Amino acid sequence: MKIIGIIGGMGPAATIDLYKKIVENTPAEKDQEHIHVIIDSYPQIEDRTEYILYGGKNPAPRLIESAKRLESAGADALIMPCNTAHYFAKDIENIVNIPLIHIVKCSAEAVKNNYPKTKKIGLIATKGTIKAKIYNNILKDYGFETLTLPEKIENNIMDCIYKGVKAGKIEEYSRLFQQCIDEIADLGADLLIAGCTEIPLLMPYVKTKLPVIDATYELACAAVKFALEK
């Protein structure tokens, strides 16, 4: 069994959600059959969107620090419960000698395998993820179109993430999030991707007829598969 290292704390609730999904998707009947997971919850990693949009402090050094710490601790692969942090994926991969399981590629594979007829995808993500085209470029390679969202929807999603989940006020922002979901559906989306690891924490509070890909879930499943492969 291989060891999974989590570059966490971006934010802490999203890290807990990822670990919970790893546990829930591990075919274990007793403690000893669960995966060895090392979590480096490092909330002091600088805000990724702040850097991408406004030239804030570069989070790459602390992301690399966390990756190296996990590698030194014995991790065989790394995962990050932060979609925007994958803007720095190559910086991390260039430093460590273990693979980084890429959350966006996991999500794209899930769309391809489960909803191959999808054409237009509604990406629910931070402005940093959207501007950096972290999803767009990979989804395009798979033949999927990512809808361009009006700025108002992007701003409301950011409020749901930062003022809602990150601030511990999920229920207070659930109504605004429902509005965002409905508006994205009205734009013609065939499918939604919860492309920010805070978003799955809001999903139980809303309803939609569209299929939803939970990027955190897909990453958890990929991590379990990697860890259990002989």
Phi, psi and omega in degrees: 000131182271160182259133179257132176251130181252119171278098192246188178090008186242065355262183182302319181296322178293326178293317177299317181299318179297312182297320178301318181289330174296313180298315183294334183256012175266125181283073183244143177249356176205166184309315189293347180267358176280163184281142173284114181239131175250121182251122173254090180278109191232074184296345181285354173301130186298154183297126185289317180294321179302320179290313184294318185275322192235007179071031176294187183296137184289121179281351185305314181303319180285326175298316179294319177303314179296316180299316180293322179297317180292321177298316179296331180281352176114007180296141178263344176203158181244148170223152180232116174278061174201113182294317183297328180297342179289353169300334182256016185303315182294326177300320180289314182298329180286344184261320184263166181250020177235155184286152169254119178281118193272119185298324182288320178294324176298318181292317179298319178297322180295319177296313181301317185280328187255331182223061187296340181274002179299138176245307185247127183249132173267108182269120178259105189207174175288161176297328178296315178298319182292311182297320182282355179057037181298322176270316188309312185294319181288317179297324178299321178297334179270358178091017181251146178262134176261124181295143172273120183268143173301150183301325181299318179294316178301317180296319180293322176297318178300320178296319179297323180285306189277314181275341180265276187296308184297333180266005179072029182234055186297308184297325181297332183255007182293326180293318177296323179293321176301320178299317179298315180300314181296319181292324177293320177298320180294339179282353176104019179293139174270339188200151177247142170245122173283084189265026170220134187289353171278332187299319179302337179285341177268335188302325179296346184264359183232168178233143175204147177274351181279147172297145179234126173264119177269106183300324179296317178299315181296322178294318179300315180297320179294322179294318178298315179300315179298314185295327185267350178294135178273000000 
